[in-house]
């Protein structure tokens, strides 16, 4: 295991901002993860598991701890039969979705446009176009801070909208001891033919979602996906969700800037790095949006993006 020092996180996050990680490790085995966690403990430092950095805002000051990124060893997919697919934590979600299509299996094929890794997708219960990982995930494999391996059935993962038990473990009062790293997950998918479809039909559905994404999101500018979580609305028996972008746009905030950070003119629920943005700019802009929407509509927007480091 190689431990690097002062690695700029601006090179490893989709926002293209952020100061250096004090230590950075590329883990190529479970033993590497154990060793990196132990290194952090010995130096009384926090650790953070980095996926593709696509839902993360790292402070301009950086992260005074150990960043652990899963390497190629953790980017494998296996069809284990009967519609079950097992994928390791660093597998790009897009590759997993495309793999399922090639196998003629439906259930996660519409997630191809999400730019994160499987581990991050499980952590956030990522979803798009009516699909999310919790709908088909049946088991998650993790390793805890003591190096113990765990297998959690889906029911134990406390999946909810952009939520999982792994967030609770990572943010608890004893987060350093309770946090778990997602190593792999197994999905129960459905053969396309059971829906009267073919792999080509799944491909067409995936391409339709990708086209919608390209036409409605600022993919050409550095961003971290949706800035704020959807809002719950409606009766408990018939819940619905309202897109935050509607209120942000109605508040007249499209195109509003702080420094190099801008509320996207393509999609109001995206904050983009329009050039030269700092992490402080992006955080300040997100807080300004929250304040204005709260004042105008009495609605409290909650950030979907994870903040790392001291701001």
C-alpha positions as CSV (number, residue, x, y, z in Angstrom):
1,X,0.0,0.0,0.0
2,X,1.3,3.4,-1.0
3,X,0.4,6.4,1.1
4,X,0.6,9.7,-0.7
5,X,0.7,13.1,1.1
6,X,-1.1,16.4,0.2
7,X,-3.0,15.2,-2.8
8,X,-5.2,17.9,-4.3
9,X,-8.9,16.9,-4.1
10,X,-9.7,19.3,-7.0
11,X,-8.3,16.6,-9.3
12,X,-10.5,13.9,-7.8
13,X,-13.9,15.5,-7.5
14,X,-16.5,16.4,-10.2
15,X,-16.7,20.0,-8.9
16,X,-13.0,20.4,-9.6
17,X,-12.4,22.3,-6.4
18,X,-11.0,21.4,-2.9
19,X,-7.7,21.6,-1.1
20,X,-5.4,18.7,-0.4
21,X,-6.0,15.5,1.5
22,X,-3.3,15.1,4.2
23,X,-2.9,11.5,3.2
24,X,-4.3,9.6,0.2
25,X,-4.4,5.8,-0.3
26,X,-5.5,3.8,-3.3
27,X,-6.6,0.5,-1.9
28,X,-6.2,-2.6,-4.1
29,X,-7.3,-5.2,-1.5
30,X,-9.3,-5.6,1.6
31,X,-6.0,-5.8,3.5
32,X,-5.1,-2.3,2.1
33,X,-8.3,-0.9,3.5
34,X,-7.6,-2.4,6.9
35,X,-4.1,-1.1,6.8
36,X,-5.2,2.4,5.8
37,X,-7.9,2.5,8.5
38,X,-5.3,1.4,11.1
39,X,-2.9,4.1,9.8
40,X,-5.6,6.7,10.4
41,X,-6.3,5.4,13.9
42,X,-2.6,5.4,14.8
43,X,-2.3,9.1,13.7
44,X,-5.7,10.0,15.4
45,X,-7.0,11.1,12.1
46,X,-10.5,10.6,10.4
47,X,-10.8,8.6,7.3
48,X,-13.1,9.0,4.3
49,X,-13.9,6.5,1.6
50,X,-13.8,8.2,-1.8
51,X,-15.7,6.9,-4.8
52,X,-15.7,8.9,-8.0
53,X,-16.1,12.2,-6.1
54,X,-19.3,13.0,-8.0
55,X,-21.4,14.0,-5.0
56,X,-18.8,15.6,-2.9
57,X,-17.6,19.2,-2.0
58,X,-14.2,19.2,-0.3
59,X,-13.2,22.3,1.7
60,X,-10.6,24.7,0.2
61,X,-8.5,23.9,3.3
62,X,-8.6,20.2,2.2
63,X,-9.1,17.3,4.5
64,X,-7.0,16.7,7.6
65,X,-7.3,13.0,7.4
66,X,-6.9,9.9,5.3
67,X,-8.7,9.6,2.0
68,X,-9.1,5.9,0.9
69,X,-10.1,5.3,-2.7
70,X,-11.0,1.8,-3.9
71,X,-8.8,0.7,-6.8
72,X,-9.4,-1.6,-9.8
73,X,-9.6,-4.7,-7.6
74,X,-12.9,-3.3,-6.4
75,X,-14.3,-2.7,-9.9
76,X,-15.6,-6.1,-10.9
77,X,-19.0,-7.4,-11.9
78,X,-20.2,-11.1,-11.7
79,X,-23.4,-12.6,-13.0
80,X,-24.1,-15.3,-10.3
81,X,-27.2,-16.6,-12.0
82,X,-30.9,-16.5,-11.6
83,X,-31.0,-12.8,-12.3
84,X,-28.5,-12.0,-9.5
85,X,-25.5,-9.7,-10.2
86,X,-22.8,-8.9,-7.7
87,X,-20.7,-5.8,-8.2
88,X,-17.8,-4.5,-6.1
89,X,-17.8,-1.0,-4.6
90,X,-15.7,0.9,-7.0
91,X,-17.6,-0.2,-10.1
92,X,-19.0,2.8,-12.0
93,X,-22.7,2.7,-11.8
94,X,-22.9,3.4,-15.5
95,X,-20.9,0.3,-16.3
96,X,-23.1,-1.8,-14.0
97,X,-26.2,-0.6,-15.7
98,X,-24.8,-1.4,-19.1
99,X,-23.6,-4.8,-18.0
100,X,-27.2,-5.6,-16.8
101,X,-28.5,-4.6,-20.2
102,X,-26.0,-6.9,-22.0
103,X,-27.2,-9.7,-19.7
104,X,-30.8,-9.0,-20.6
105,X,-31.7,-8.0,-17.1
106,X,-34.0,-5.2,-16.1
107,X,-34.1,-3.1,-12.9
108,X,-31.1,-0.8,-12.9
109,X,-30.6,0.0,-16.6
110,X,-32.0,3.5,-16.2
111,X,-29.2,4.4,-13.8
112,X,-26.6,4.5,-16.5
113,X,-26.3,8.3,-16.5
114,X,-25.5,8.6,-12.8
115,X,-21.7,9.4,-12.7
116,X,-20.8,7.8,-9.4
117,X,-19.5,4.5,-8.2
118,X,-21.6,1.6,-6.7
119,X,-20.4,2.3,-3.2
120,X,-21.6,5.9,-3.4
121,X,-24.8,4.8,-5.0
122,X,-25.6,2.4,-2.1
123,X,-24.6,5.0,0.5
124,X,-26.9,7.6,-1.1
125,X,-29.5,5.2,-2.5
126,X,-29.0,6.8,-5.8
127,X,-31.8,6.8,-8.3
128,X,-33.1,8.3,-11.6
129,X,-36.2,8.0,-13.8
130,X,-38.2,5.8,-11.4
131,X,-35.4,3.4,-10.5
132,X,-33.1,3.5,-7.4
133,X,-30.6,0.9,-6.1
134,X,-32.8,0.0,-3.1
135,X,-35.5,-1.5,-5.4
136,X,-33.2,-4.4,-6.5
137,X,-30.4,-4.5,-4.0
138,X,-30.7,-7.6,-1.8
139,X,-27.4,-7.7,0.0
140,X,-24.5,-5.3,0.8
141,X,-21.0,-6.4,1.9
142,X,-19.0,-4.0,4.1
143,X,-15.9,-3.8,6.3
144,X,-16.0,-1.8,9.6
145,X,-13.3,0.2,11.3
146,X,-12.0,-2.9,13.2
147,X,-11.5,-4.8,9.9
148,X,-14.6,-7.0,10.5
149,X,-16.5,-8.1,7.4
150,X,-20.3,-7.8,7.4
151,X,-23.2,-8.8,5.1
152,X,-26.4,-6.9,5.4
153,X,-29.7,-7.9,3.8
154,X,-31.5,-5.0,2.2
155,X,-33.9,-4.8,5.1
156,X,-31.0,-3.9,7.4
157,X,-29.8,-1.1,5.1
158,X,-32.6,1.3,6.1
159,X,-32.9,2.5,2.5
160,X,-35.0,5.6,2.0
161,X,-35.0,8.6,-0.3
162,X,-31.3,9.4,-0.8
163,X,-30.6,7.6,2.5
164,X,-29.1,4.4,3.9
165,X,-28.0,3.1,7.2
166,X,-24.4,3.7,6.1
167,X,-25.0,7.5,6.3
168,X,-26.2,7.0,9.9
169,X,-23.1,4.9,10.8
170,X,-20.8,7.5,9.2
171,X,-22.3,10.5,11.0
172,X,-23.0,9.0,14.4
173,X,-21.4,10.3,17.6
174,X,-18.9,7.4,17.3
175,X,-18.5,7.7,13.5
176,X,-14.8,6.7,13.4
177,X,-15.7,3.4,15.1
178,X,-19.1,2.7,13.5
179,X,-18.5,3.7,9.9
180,X,-18.5,0.9,7.3
181,X,-16.9,0.8,3.9
182,X,-19.1,-0.7,1.2
183,X,-17.1,-3.4,-0.6
184,X,-19.8,-5.0,-2.8
185,X,-23.5,-5.4,-3.4
186,X,-25.8,-8.0,-4.9
187,X,-28.9,-7.2,-7.0
188,X,-31.9,-9.3,-7.9
189,X,-32.8,-8.3,-11.4
190,X,-35.6,-9.5,-13.7
191,X,-35.1,-11.0,-17.2
192,X,-36.3,-8.5,-19.8
193,X,-38.4,-11.2,-21.4
194,X,-40.6,-11.4,-18.3
195,X,-41.7,-7.9,-19.2
196,X,-42.1,-8.9,-22.9
197,X,-38.9,-7.0,-23.7
198,X,-35.5,-7.7,-25.2
199,X,-32.0,-6.4,-24.3
200,X,-32.5,-3.9,-27.2
201,X,-35.6,-2.6,-25.5
202,X,-33.6,-2.0,-22.3
203,X,-30.9,-0.3,-24.3
204,X,-33.5,2.0,-25.9
205,X,-35.0,2.9,-22.5
206,X,-31.5,3.6,-21.2
207,X,-30.7,5.8,-24.2
208,X,-34.0,7.7,-23.7
209,X,-33.0,8.5,-20.1
210,X,-29.5,9.5,-21.3
211,X,-31.0,11.9,-23.8
212,X,-33.3,13.4,-21.2
213,X,-30.3,13.9,-18.9
214,X,-28.2,15.5,-21.7
215,X,-31.0,17.9,-22.6
216,X,-31.9,18.9,-19.1
217,X,-28.7,19.0,-17.1
218,X,-25.5,21.1,-17.3
219,X,-23.2,18.2,-18.1
220,X,-20.6,20.3,-19.8
221,X,-19.8,22.2,-16.6
222,X,-18.2,20.8,-13.4
223,X,-21.0,20.0,-10.9
224,X,-22.0,17.4,-8.3
225,X,-25.4,16.5,-9.6
226,X,-28.5,17.7,-7.8
227,X,-27.6,20.1,-5.1
228,X,-30.8,19.7,-3.0
229,X,-33.0,16.7,-2.2
230,X,-36.5,16.4,-3.5
231,X,-39.2,17.7,-1.1
232,X,-41.9,15.4,0.4
233,X,-45.4,16.4,-0.3
234,X,-48.9,15.0,-0.3
235,X,-50.7,12.8,2.1
236,X,-48.9,10.0,3.9
237,X,-51.0,7.4,2.1
238,X,-50.2,9.0,-1.3
239,X,-46.8,10.7,-1.0
240,X,-45.3,12.7,-3.8
241,X,-42.1,14.6,-4.2
242,X,-41.6,18.1,-5.6
243,X,-38.4,19.0,-7.4
244,X,-36.4,21.8,-5.6
245,X,-35.5,23.3,-9.0
246,X,-39.1,24.6,-9.4
247,X,-38.8,26.7,-6.2
248,X,-35.3,27.8,-7.0
249,X,-36.3,29.0,-10.5
250,X,-39.5,30.7,-9.1
251,X,-37.3,32.5,-6.7
252,X,-35.4,34.0,-9.7
253,X,-32.1,32.4,-8.8
254,X,-31.3,30.8,-12.1
255,X,-27.9,32.2,-13.2
256,X,-27.3,33.8,-9.8
257,X,-23.5,33.7,-8.9
258,X,-21.2,33.9,-6.0
259,X,-17.6,34.1,-7.2
260,X,-17.2,31.3,-9.7
261,X,-20.2,29.3,-8.5
262,X,-23.5,29.6,-10.4
263,X,-27.0,28.3,-10.2
264,X,-27.2,26.6,-13.5
265,X,-29.2,28.3,-16.2
266,X,-30.0,24.8,-17.6
267,X,-31.3,23.2,-14.4
268,X,-31.9,25.3,-11.3
269,X,-31.1,22.4,-8.9
270,X,-27.6,22.3,-10.1
271,X,-24.8,24.5,-8.9
272,X,-21.9,24.6,-11.4
273,X,-18.3,25.7,-11.3
274,X,-18.6,28.3,-14.0
275,X,-14.9,29.0,-13.8
276,X,-12.5,29.6,-10.9
277,X,-15.0,28.7,-8.3
278,X,-13.8,27.8,-4.8
279,X,-15.5,25.3,-2.4
280,X,-16.4,28.4,-0.3
281,X,-18.2,29.9,-3.2
282,X,-20.2,26.8,-3.8
283,X,-21.2,26.4,-0.2
284,X,-22.1,30.0,0.1
285,X,-24.2,29.9,-3.0
286,X,-26.1,26.8,-1.7
287,X,-26.7,28.6,1.6
288,X,-28.0,31.7,-0.3
289,X,-30.4,29.5,-2.3
290,X,-31.7,27.9,0.9
291,X,-32.2,31.3,2.6
292,X,-34.0,32.8,-0.4
293,X,-36.3,29.8,-0.9
294,X,-37.1,29.7,2.8
295,X,-38.0,33.4,2.9
296,X,-40.1,33.3,-0.3
297,X,-41.9,29.9,0.2
298,X,-41.2,28.8,3.8
299,X,-39.6,25.7,2.4
300,X,-36.3,24.3,3.9
301,X,-34.1,22.8,1.2
302,X,-31.7,20.1,2.3
303,X,-28.4,19.6,0.6
304,X,-27.8,16.3,-1.2
305,X,-24.1,17.0,-1.7
306,X,-21.7,15.8,1.0
307,X,-19.4,18.3,2.6
308,X,-15.9,17.2,3.6
309,X,-13.4,19.1,5.7
310,X,-13.6,22.4,7.6
311,X,-15.5,25.3,6.0
